[in-house]
Amino acid sequence: MRIAFFSTKPYDKEAFDPLAKDMNIEIDYFGEQLTPETVSLAKGYDATCSFVNDNVDATAVKALKDYGIKAILLRCAGFDSVDLDKAKELDLPVLRVPAYSPEAVAEFAATLLLAVNRRVHTGYNRSKEFNFEIDGLRGMVLKGKTAGVIGTGRIGKATINILRGFGMNVIAYDIYQDTESDINYVSLDELFAKSDVITLHTPLTPETEHMINSETIAKMKDGVILINTARGGLINTEDLIKALEEDKFRGVGLDVCEQESEYFFEDNSHVINKDRTLQRLVSFNKVLLTGHQAFFTDESMDAIAEVTLNNLKNFVENGDLTNEVNLFLESIQG
Ligand code: NAD
């Protein structure tokens, strides 16, 4: 089996190479993202392996099918980078890694929360310049405050456990409620109205796109903390900036953003004409933006490599479609 591996970084090779050798799978690594422009690199392979910011749109999916690709492998949980309707129409399986380490992302959401609340990033920058002034760094105690968790899947649940550990009163919203759990579900409007902290853990879908916008921000408490480790498209960035200009938030912690596909995972410090919206966003002291690193732990990388390669092996050898995305969506939609 031969895989064309896109958006490769050194840490990907480190995780995938030893395992691929053991499993007799050949991988060719490309630095390019998988997009309609680069898809021809996949000619002659059995599968492609792509990451969160690749663009496997309908044109790319069609080309992959024409090249005889047997499966589109995603080395991530999110599946918004692939045109799933096209893949379904052409009977091309999209195999993902649904849960490599929910705790990795949940712990990072908590990291962002603690950091923006206590202004750790500002204190860090000040101390570099021997400025030990604490004016402007005042935070709030989280114990007794209300946290609203939107999306109570694997990562949302792991986040709830951590927030409860802080002594927070946790409320949650999900379109599919887990009735077996002890989660305190409320309506989205109630969550917006009551929460001191809001953290997003839903996939990016047509329904969740821009769920945080001027209208929903207006429903939130003044001084709320907003955390997004899910997908940038959940937040309308222009609306977020407007609200930041009105000093709506105590802090905003983002590991993802709408503009990330052009910038993330690369050093773009030399770029002159940087995206203005993104520049404006990072200019606010109350915003802490990281470059989609929430997943990035030893445990996650090992698990991602293992599940991704087994997804291909099990599909080719036994027709196993356990981690196929369209089948997953059909199963939850009934
Ligand atoms: P999951 O599938 O276990 O849970 C997602 C939850 O969202 C489900 O409970 C689902 O019912 C809910 N949901 C779906 N549509 C909704 C809607 N319209 N309104 C409210 N709830 C809705 O997924 P997960 O493993 O918890 O991951 C969540 C997301 O986190 C992923 O889709 C991915 O985009 C993102 N993620 C980010 C990183 C990172 O490094 N920053 C890493 C992994 C995953």
Boltz pocket constraint, residues with backbone or C-beta under 6 A from the ligand:
constraints:
  - pocket:
      binder: B
      contacts: [[A, 77], [A, 78], [A, 79], [A, 98], [A, 99], [A, 102], [A, 105], [A, 150], [A, 151], [A, 152], [A, 153], [A, 154], [A, 155], [A, 156], [A, 173], [A, 174], [A, 175], [A, 176], [A, 200], [A, 201], [A, 202], [A, 203], [A, 204], [A, 205], [A, 207], [A, 208], [A, 229], [A, 230], [A, 231], [A, 255], [A, 256], [A, 292], [A, 293], [A, 294], [A, 295], [A, 296]]
      max_distance: 6.0
